[in-house]
C-alpha cells in the first residue's frame, strides 16, 4: 500500500509555523490574524 503524502504535526507546531508565516506575509495586525486563522483551518482539514 502506498503512502498518501499526508503527515501529522502537533497543534503547537502548526500554530508556531502559522504565526511565523503570518508575521512574514501580513502587513497589519488584522491581516496577520486572518492569515494565521486561515492557515490553521487549512492544515487541520488535511
PDBQT receptor file of N, H, CA, C and O in Angstrom, charges set to zero:
ATOM      1  N   UNK A   1       0.841  -1.179   0.000  1.00  0.00    +0.000 N 
ATOM      2  CA  UNK A   1       0.000   0.000   0.000  1.00  0.00    +0.000 C 
ATOM      3  C   UNK A   1       0.896   1.256   0.000  1.00  0.00    +0.000 C 
ATOM      4  O   UNK A   1       1.845   1.353   0.777  1.00  0.00    +0.000 OA
ATOM      5  N   UNK A   2       0.581   2.182  -0.861  1.00  0.00    +0.000 N 
ATOM      6  H   UNK A   2      -0.190   2.103  -1.493  1.00  0.00    +0.000 HD
ATOM      7  CA  UNK A   2       1.363   3.405  -0.980  1.00  0.00    +0.000 C 
ATOM      8  C   UNK A   2       0.957   4.423   0.081  1.00  0.00    +0.000 C 
ATOM      9  O   UNK A   2      -0.170   4.404   0.576  1.00  0.00    +0.000 OA
ATOM     10  N   UNK A   3       1.875   5.301   0.419  1.00  0.00    +0.000 N 
ATOM     11  H   UNK A   3       2.790   5.318   0.017  1.00  0.00    +0.000 HD
ATOM     12  CA  UNK A   3       1.563   6.399   1.331  1.00  0.00    +0.000 C 
ATOM     13  C   UNK A   3       0.757   7.457   0.583  1.00  0.00    +0.000 C 
ATOM     14  O   UNK A   3       0.876   7.601  -0.634  1.00  0.00    +0.000 OA
ATOM     15  N   UNK A   4      -0.059   8.188   1.325  1.00  0.00    +0.000 N 
ATOM     16  H   UNK A   4      -0.156   8.070   2.314  1.00  0.00    +0.000 HD
ATOM     17  CA  UNK A   4      -0.885   9.213   0.690  1.00  0.00    +0.000 C 
ATOM     18  C   UNK A   4      -0.233  10.597   0.691  1.00  0.00    +0.000 C 
ATOM     19  O   UNK A   4      -0.813  11.539   0.151  1.00  0.00    +0.000 OA
ATOM     20  N   UNK A   5       0.953  10.747   1.278  1.00  0.00    +0.000 N 
ATOM     21  H   UNK A   5       1.425   9.983   1.717  1.00  0.00    +0.000 HD
ATOM     22  CA  UNK A   5       1.657  12.012   1.263  1.00  0.00    +0.000 C 
ATOM     23  C   UNK A   5       1.306  12.946   2.406  1.00  0.00    +0.000 C 
ATOM     24  O   UNK A   5       1.880  14.030   2.513  1.00  0.00    +0.000 OA
ATOM     25  N   UNK A   6       0.377  12.551   3.260  1.00  0.00    +0.000 N 
ATOM     26  H   UNK A   6      -0.090  11.671   3.173  1.00  0.00    +0.000 HD
ATOM     27  CA  UNK A   6      -0.012  13.382   4.393  1.00  0.00    +0.000 C 
ATOM     28  C   UNK A   6       0.928  13.133   5.568  1.00  0.00    +0.000 C 
ATOM     29  O   UNK A   6       1.482  12.044   5.712  1.00  0.00    +0.000 OA
ATOM     30  N   UNK A   7       1.097  14.134   6.387  1.00  0.00    +0.000 N 
ATOM     31  H   UNK A   7       0.646  15.020   6.270  1.00  0.00    +0.000 HD
ATOM     32  CA  UNK A   7       1.890  13.988   7.599  1.00  0.00    +0.000 C 
ATOM     33  C   UNK A   7       1.160  14.662   8.741  1.00  0.00    +0.000 C 
ATOM     34  O   UNK A   7       0.398  15.604   8.522  1.00  0.00    +0.000 OA
ATOM     35  N   UNK A   8       1.382  14.195   9.946  1.00  0.00    +0.000 N 
ATOM     36  H   UNK A   8       2.001  13.430  10.124  1.00  0.00    +0.000 HD
ATOM     37  CA  UNK A   8       0.711  14.732  11.125  1.00  0.00    +0.000 C 
ATOM     38  C   UNK A   8       1.690  15.557  11.938  1.00  0.00    +0.000 C 
ATOM     39  O   UNK A   8       2.840  15.161  12.133  1.00  0.00    +0.000 OA
ATOM     40  N   UNK A   9       1.228  16.704  12.409  1.00  0.00    +0.000 N 
ATOM     41  H   UNK A   9       0.295  17.025  12.250  1.00  0.00    +0.000 HD
ATOM     42  CA  UNK A   9       2.039  17.577  13.254  1.00  0.00    +0.000 C 
ATOM     43  C   UNK A   9       1.191  18.001  14.441  1.00  0.00    +0.000 C 
ATOM     44  O   UNK A   9      -0.031  18.105  14.342  1.00  0.00    +0.000 OA
ATOM     45  N   UNK A  10       1.851  18.243  15.557  1.00  0.00    +0.000 N 
ATOM     46  H   UNK A  10       2.844  18.159  15.637  1.00  0.00    +0.000 HD
ATOM     47  CA  UNK A  10       1.139  18.679  16.749  1.00  0.00    +0.000 C 
ATOM     48  C   UNK A  10       0.558  20.073  16.539  1.00  0.00    +0.000 C 
ATOM     49  O   UNK A  10       1.071  20.869  15.753  1.00  0.00    +0.000 OA
ATOM     50  N   UNK A  11      -0.517  20.345  17.256  1.00  0.00    +0.000 N 
ATOM     51  H   UNK A  11      -0.935  19.699  17.895  1.00  0.00    +0.000 HD
ATOM     52  CA  UNK A  11      -1.192  21.637  17.145  1.00  0.00    +0.000 C 
ATOM     53  C   UNK A  11      -0.256  22.782  17.517  1.00  0.00    +0.000 C 
ATOM     54  O   UNK A  11      -0.291  23.843  16.893  1.00  0.00    +0.000 OA
ATOM     55  N   UNK A  12       0.573  22.572  18.523  1.00  0.00    +0.000 N 
ATOM     56  H   UNK A  12       0.601  21.710  19.030  1.00  0.00    +0.000 HD
ATOM     57  CA  UNK A  12       1.520  23.599  18.951  1.00  0.00    +0.000 C 
ATOM     58  C   UNK A  12       2.502  23.928  17.823  1.00  0.00    +0.000 C 
ATOM     59  O   UNK A  12       2.845  25.091  17.612  1.00  0.00    +0.000 OA
ATOM     60  N   UNK A  13       2.942  22.918  17.117  1.00  0.00    +0.000 N 
ATOM     61  H   UNK A  13       2.663  21.973  17.289  1.00  0.00    +0.000 HD
ATOM     62  CA  UNK A  13       3.874  23.104  16.000  1.00  0.00    +0.000 C 
ATOM     63  C   UNK A  13       3.187  23.825  14.840  1.00  0.00    +0.000 C 
ATOM     64  O   UNK A  13       3.779  24.704  14.214  1.00  0.00    +0.000 OA
ATOM     65  N   UNK A  14       1.944  23.452  14.556  1.00  0.00    +0.000 N 
ATOM     66  H   UNK A  14       1.463  22.738  15.064  1.00  0.00    +0.000 HD
ATOM     67  CA  UNK A  14       1.193  24.107  13.486  1.00  0.00    +0.000 C 
ATOM     68  C   UNK A  14       0.981  25.586  13.805  1.00  0.00    +0.000 C 
ATOM     69  O   UNK A  14       1.106  26.441  12.928  1.00  0.00    +0.000 OA
ATOM     70  N   UNK A  15       0.660  25.880  15.061  1.00  0.00    +0.000 N 
ATOM     71  H   UNK A  15       0.558  25.185  15.773  1.00  0.00    +0.000 HD
ATOM     72  CA  UNK A  15       0.435  27.273  15.470  1.00  0.00    +0.000 C 
ATOM     73  C   UNK A  15       1.720  28.088  15.335  1.00  0.00    +0.000 C 
ATOM     74  O   UNK A  15       1.683  29.252  14.934  1.00  0.00    +0.000 OA
ATOM     75  N   UNK A  16       2.861  27.472  15.673  1.00  0.00    +0.000 N 
ATOM     76  H   UNK A  16       2.892  26.528  15.999  1.00  0.00    +0.000 HD
ATOM     77  CA  UNK A  16       4.145  28.157  15.546  1.00  0.00    +0.000 C 
ATOM     78  C   UNK A  16       4.418  28.533  14.094  1.00  0.00    +0.000 C 
ATOM     79  O   UNK A  16       4.788  29.670  13.804  1.00  0.00    +0.000 OA
ATOM     80  N   UNK A  17       4.236  27.581  13.186  1.00  0.00    +0.000 N 
ATOM     81  H   UNK A  17       3.936  26.657  13.422  1.00  0.00    +0.000 HD
ATOM     82  CA  UNK A  17       4.507  27.845  11.765  1.00  0.00    +0.000 C 
ATOM     83  C   UNK A  17       3.514  28.839  11.181  1.00  0.00    +0.000 C 
ATOM     84  O   UNK A  17       3.889  29.681  10.366  1.00  0.00    +0.000 OA
ATOM     85  N   UNK A  18       2.250  28.750  11.591  1.00  0.00    +0.000 N 
ATOM     86  H   UNK A  18       1.945  28.066  12.253  1.00  0.00    +0.000 HD
ATOM     87  CA  UNK A  18       1.243  29.695  11.106  1.00  0.00    +0.000 C 
ATOM     88  C   UNK A  18       1.593  31.117  11.547  1.00  0.00    +0.000 C 
ATOM     89  O   UNK A  18       1.466  32.063  10.770  1.00  0.00    +0.000 OA
ATOM     90  N   UNK A  19       2.034  31.260  12.795  1.00  0.00    +0.000 N 
ATOM     91  H   UNK A  19       2.138  30.491  13.426  1.00  0.00    +0.000 HD
ATOM     92  CA  UNK A  19       2.434  32.579  13.311  1.00  0.00    +0.000 C 
ATOM     93  C   UNK A  19       3.621  33.127  12.536  1.00  0.00    +0.000 C 
ATOM     94  O   UNK A  19       3.650  34.306  12.184  1.00  0.00    +0.000 OA
ATOM     95  N   UNK A  20       4.592  32.277  12.272  1.00  0.00    +0.000 N 
ATOM     96  H   UNK A  20       4.568  31.319  12.558  1.00  0.00    +0.000 HD
ATOM     97  CA  UNK A  20       5.795  32.678  11.545  1.00  0.00    +0.000 C 
ATOM     98  C   UNK A  20       5.444  33.148  10.127  1.00  0.00    +0.000 C 
ATOM     99  O   UNK A  20       5.924  34.190   9.680  1.00  0.00    +0.000 OA
ATOM    100  N   UNK A  21       4.627  32.394   9.439  1.00  0.00    +0.000 N 
ATOM    101  H   UNK A  21       4.238  31.548   9.802  1.00  0.00    +0.000 HD
ATOM    102  CA  UNK A  21       4.229  32.748   8.071  1.00  0.00    +0.000 C 
ATOM    103  C   UNK A  21       3.382  34.017   8.073  1.00  0.00    +0.000 C 
ATOM    104  O   UNK A  21       3.556  34.880   7.213  1.00  0.00    +0.000 OA
ATOM    105  N   UNK A  22       2.462  34.138   9.039  1.00  0.00    +0.000 N 
ATOM    106  H   UNK A  22       2.320  33.437   9.738  1.00  0.00    +0.000 HD
ATOM    107  CA  UNK A  22       1.610  35.325   9.113  1.00  0.00    +0.000 C 
ATOM    108  C   UNK A  22       2.443  36.581   9.388  1.00  0.00    +0.000 C 
ATOM    109  O   UNK A  22       2.164  37.639   8.824  1.00  0.00    +0.000 OA
ATOM    110  N   UNK A  23       3.449  36.477  10.236  1.00  0.00    +0.000 N 
ATOM    111  H   UNK A  23       3.676  35.618  10.694  1.00  0.00    +0.000 HD
ATOM    112  CA  UNK A  23       4.318  37.627  10.519  1.00  0.00    +0.000 C 
ATOM    113  C   UNK A  23       5.087  38.055   9.273  1.00  0.00    +0.000 C 
ATOM    114  O   UNK A  23       5.315  39.244   9.055  1.00  0.00    +0.000 OA
ATOM    115  N   UNK A  24       5.480  37.091   8.469  1.00  0.00    +0.000 N 
ATOM    116  H   UNK A  24       5.295  36.124   8.646  1.00  0.00    +0.000 HD
ATOM    117  CA  UNK A  24       6.251  37.394   7.268  1.00  0.00    +0.000 C 
ATOM    118  C   UNK A  24       5.372  37.981   6.165  1.00  0.00    +0.000 C 
ATOM    119  O   UNK A  24       5.800  38.886   5.449  1.00  0.00    +0.000 OA
ATOM    120  N   UNK A  25       4.149  37.475   6.024  1.00  0.00    +0.000 N 
ATOM    121  H   UNK A  25       3.801  36.740   6.606  1.00  0.00    +0.000 HD
ATOM    122  CA  UNK A  25       3.290  37.854   4.910  1.00  0.00    +0.000 C 
ATOM    123  C   UNK A  25       2.349  39.025   5.225  1.00  0.00    +0.000 C 
ATOM    124  O   UNK A  25       2.057  39.840   4.349  1.00  0.00    +0.000 OA
ATOM    125  N   UNK A  26       1.879  39.106   6.464  1.00  0.00    +0.000 N 
ATOM    126  H   UNK A  26       2.115  38.444   7.175  1.00  0.00    +0.000 HD
ATOM    127  CA  UNK A  26       0.878  40.115   6.822  1.00  0.00    +0.000 C 
ATOM    128  C   UNK A  26       1.481  41.485   7.047  1.00  0.00    +0.000 C 
ATOM    129  O   UNK A  26       2.600  41.607   7.546  1.00  0.00    +0.000 OA
ATOM    130  N   UNK A  27       0.740  42.511   6.679  1.00  0.00    +0.000 N 
ATOM    131  H   UNK A  27      -0.169  42.412   6.274  1.00  0.00    +0.000 HD
ATOM    132  CA  UNK A  27       1.233  43.876   6.833  1.00  0.00    +0.000 C 
ATOM    133  C   UNK A  27       0.650  44.565   8.064  1.00  0.00    +0.000 C 
ATOM    134  O   UNK A  27       1.337  45.346   8.723  1.00  0.00    +0.000 OA
ATOM    135  N   UNK A  28      -0.609  44.281   8.375  1.00  0.00    +0.000 N 
ATOM    136  H   UNK A  28      -1.167  43.646   7.840  1.00  0.00    +0.000 HD
ATOM    137  CA  UNK A  28      -1.251  44.889   9.532  1.00  0.00    +0.000 C 
ATOM    138  C   UNK A  28      -1.727  43.773  10.472  1.00  0.00    +0.000 C 
ATOM    139  O   UNK A  28      -1.901  42.636  10.032  1.00  0.00    +0.000 OA
ATOM    140  N   UNK A  29      -1.937  44.078  11.742  1.00  0.00    +0.000 N 
ATOM    141  H   UNK A  29      -1.796  45.001  12.099  1.00  0.00    +0.000 HD
ATOM    142  CA  UNK A  29      -2.315  43.029  12.700  1.00  0.00    +0.000 C 
ATOM    143  C   UNK A  29      -3.572  42.237  12.319  1.00  0.00    +0.000 C 
ATOM    144  O   UNK A  29      -3.637  41.027  12.537  1.00  0.00    +0.000 OA
ATOM    145  N   UNK A  30      -4.555  42.914  11.757  1.00  0.00    +0.000 N 
ATOM    146  H   UNK A  30      -4.503  43.897  11.579  1.00  0.00    +0.000 HD
ATOM    147  CA  UNK A  30      -5.788  42.218  11.361  1.00  0.00    +0.000 C 
ATOM    148  C   UNK A  30      -5.510  41.211  10.256  1.00  0.00    +0.000 C 
ATOM    149  O   UNK A  30      -6.057  40.108  10.262  1.00  0.00    +0.000 OA
ATOM    150  N   UNK A  31      -4.657  41.592   9.307  1.00  0.00    +0.000 N 
ATOM    151  H   UNK A  31      -4.213  42.488   9.303  1.00  0.00    +0.000 HD
ATOM    152  CA  UNK A  31      -4.307  40.699   8.210  1.00  0.00    +0.000 C 
ATOM    153  C   UNK A  31      -3.512  39.502   8.729  1.00  0.00    +0.000 C 
ATOM    154  O   UNK A  31      -3.717  38.377   8.272  1.00  0.00    +0.000 OA
ATOM    155  N   UNK A  32      -2.612  39.736   9.673  1.00  0.00    +0.000 N 
ATOM    156  H   UNK A  32      -2.446  40.649  10.044  1.00  0.00    +0.000 HD
ATOM    157  CA  UNK A  32      -1.821  38.641  10.264  1.00  0.00    +0.000 C 
ATOM    158  C   UNK A  32      -2.722  37.641  10.975  1.00  0.00    +0.000 C 
ATOM    159  O   UNK A  32      -2.549  36.431  10.831  1.00  0.00    +0.000 OA
ATOM    160  N   UNK A  33      -3.678  38.145  11.739  1.00  0.00    +0.000 N 
ATOM    161  H   UNK A  33      -3.818  39.128  11.856  1.00  0.00    +0.000 HD
ATOM    162  CA  UNK A  33      -4.597  37.268  12.460  1.00  0.00    +0.000 C 
ATOM    163  C   UNK A  33      -5.437  36.445  11.485  1.00  0.00    +0.000 C 
ATOM    164  O   UNK A  33      -5.679  35.260  11.711  1.00  0.00    +0.000 OA
ATOM    165  N   UNK A  34      -5.872  37.075  10.415  1.00  0.00    +0.000 N 
ATOM    166  H   UNK A  34      -5.675  38.038  10.232  1.00  0.00    +0.000 HD
ATOM    167  CA  UNK A  34      -6.660  36.380   9.409  1.00  0.00    +0.000 C 
ATOM    168  C   UNK A  34      -5.837  35.294   8.713  1.00  0.00    +0.000 C 
ATOM    169  O   UNK A  34      -6.324  34.187   8.484  1.00  0.00    +0.000 OA
ATOM    170  N   UNK A  35      -4.598  35.618   8.382  1.00  0.00    +0.000 N 
ATOM    171  H   UNK A  35      -4.202  36.517   8.568  1.00  0.00    +0.000 HD
ATOM    172  CA  UNK A  35      -3.719  34.637   7.744  1.00  0.00    +0.000 C 
ATOM    173  C   UNK A  35      -3.470  33.435   8.652  1.00  0.00    +0.000 C 
ATOM    174  O   UNK A  35      -3.531  32.289   8.206  1.00  0.00    +0.000 OA
ATOM    175  N   UNK A  36      -3.192  33.700   9.919  1.00  0.00    +0.000 N 
ATOM    176  H   UNK A  36      -3.142  34.631  10.281  1.00  0.00    +0.000 HD
ATOM    177  CA  UNK A  36      -2.931  32.626  10.868  1.00  0.00    +0.000 C 
ATOM    178  C   UNK A  36      -4.154  31.714  10.999  1.00  0.00    +0.000 C 
ATOM    179  O   UNK A  36      -4.035  30.489  10.985  1.00  0.00    +0.000 OA
ATOM    180  N   UNK A  37      -5.322  32.328  11.127  1.00  0.00    +0.000 N 
ATOM    181  H   UNK A  37      -5.419  33.323  11.139  1.00  0.00    +0.000 HD
ATOM    182  CA  UNK A  37      -6.561  31.562  11.263  1.00  0.00    +0.000 C 
ATOM    183  C   UNK A  37      -6.814  30.707  10.012  1.00  0.00    +0.000 C 
ATOM    184  O   UNK A  37      -7.184  29.537  10.109  1.00  0.00    +0.000 OA
ATOM    185  N   UNK A  38      -6.606  31.312   8.847  1.00  0.00    +0.000 N 
ATOM    186  H   UNK A  38      -6.304  32.263   8.769  1.00  0.00    +0.000 HD
ATOM    187  CA  UNK A  38      -6.839  30.598   7.589  1.00  0.00    +0.000 C 
ATOM    188  C   UNK A  38      -5.874  29.431   7.421  1.00  0.00    +0.000 C 
ATOM    189  O   UNK A  38      -6.282  28.353   6.988  1.00  0.00    +0.000 OA
ATOM    190  N   UNK A  39      -4.591  29.631   7.761  1.00  0.00    +0.000 N 
ATOM    191  H   UNK A  39      -4.260  30.507   8.113  1.00  0.00    +0.000 HD
ATOM    192  CA  UNK A  39      -3.610  28.550   7.652  1.00  0.00    +0.000 C 
ATOM    193  C   UNK A  39      -3.928  27.391   8.592  1.00  0.00    +0.000 C 
ATOM    194  O   UNK A  39      -3.866  26.229   8.192  1.00  0.00    +0.000 OA
ATOM    195  N   UNK A  40      -4.268  27.709   9.839  1.00  0.00    +0.000 N 
ATOM    196  H   UNK A  40      -4.318  28.654  10.163  1.00  0.00    +0.000 HD
ATOM    197  CA  UNK A  40      -4.593  26.647  10.790  1.00  0.00    +0.000 C 
ATOM    198  C   UNK A  40      -5.832  25.860  10.339  1.00  0.00    +0.000 C 
ATOM    199  O   UNK A  40      -5.872  24.636  10.463  1.00  0.00    +0.000 OA
ATOM    200  N   UNK A  41      -6.819  26.554   9.826  1.00  0.00    +0.000 N 
ATOM    201  H   UNK A  41      -6.786  27.549   9.724  1.00  0.00    +0.000 HD
ATOM    202  CA  UNK A  41      -8.017  25.874   9.334  1.00  0.00    +0.000 C 
ATOM    203  C   UNK A  41      -7.690  24.966   8.148  1.00  0.00    +0.000 C 
ATOM    204  O   UNK A  41      -8.203  23.852   8.048  1.00  0.00    +0.000 OA
ATOM    205  N   UNK A  42      -6.847  25.448   7.269  1.00  0.00    +0.000 N 
ATOM    206  H   UNK A  42      -6.431  26.353   7.350  1.00  0.00    +0.000 HD
ATOM    207  CA  UNK A  42      -6.462  24.682   6.082  1.00  0.00    +0.000 C 
ATOM    208  C   UNK A  42      -5.687  23.427   6.489  1.00  0.00    +0.000 C 
ATOM    209  O   UNK A  42      -5.949  22.343   5.967  1.00  0.00    +0.000 OA
ATOM    210  N   UNK A  43      -4.736  23.566   7.415  1.00  0.00    +0.000 N 
ATOM    211  H   UNK A  43      -4.523  24.447   7.839  1.00  0.00    +0.000 HD
ATOM    212  CA  UNK A  43      -3.904  22.433   7.813  1.00  0.00    +0.000 C 
ATOM    213  C   UNK A  43      -4.662  21.416   8.632  1.00  0.00    +0.000 C 
ATOM    214  O   UNK A  43      -4.369  20.223   8.549  1.00  0.00    +0.000 OA
ATOM    215  N   UNK A  44      -5.630  21.849   9.422  1.00  0.00    +0.000 N 
ATOM    216  H   UNK A  44      -5.868  22.818   9.490  1.00  0.00    +0.000 HD
ATOM    217  CA  UNK A  44      -6.407  20.910  10.239  1.00  0.00    +0.000 C 
ATOM    218  C   UNK A  44      -7.364  20.095   9.390  1.00  0.00    +0.000 C 
ATOM    219  O   UNK A  44      -7.779  19.007   9.791  1.00  0.00    +0.000 OA
ATOM    220  N   UNK A  45      -7.711  20.602   8.240  1.00  0.00    +0.000 N 
ATOM    221  H   UNK A  45      -7.374  21.486   7.915  1.00  0.00    +0.000 HD
ATOM    222  CA  UNK A  45      -8.625  19.884   7.359  1.00  0.00    +0.000 C 
ATOM    223  C   UNK A  45      -7.965  18.732   6.627  1.00  0.00    +0.000 C 
ATOM    224  O   UNK A  45      -8.651  17.908   6.022  1.00  0.00    +0.000 OA
ATOM    225  N   UNK A  46      -6.653  18.664   6.673  1.00  0.00    +0.000 N 
ATOM    226  H   UNK A  46      -6.096  19.333   7.164  1.00  0.00    +0.000 HD
ATOM    227  CA  UNK A  46      -5.937  17.603   5.954  1.00  0.00    +0.000 C 
ATOM    228  C   UNK A  46      -5.660  16.431   6.838  1.00  0.00    +0.000 C 
ATOM    229  O   UNK A  46      -5.065  15.450   6.395  1.00  0.00    +0.000 OA
TER     230      UNK A  46
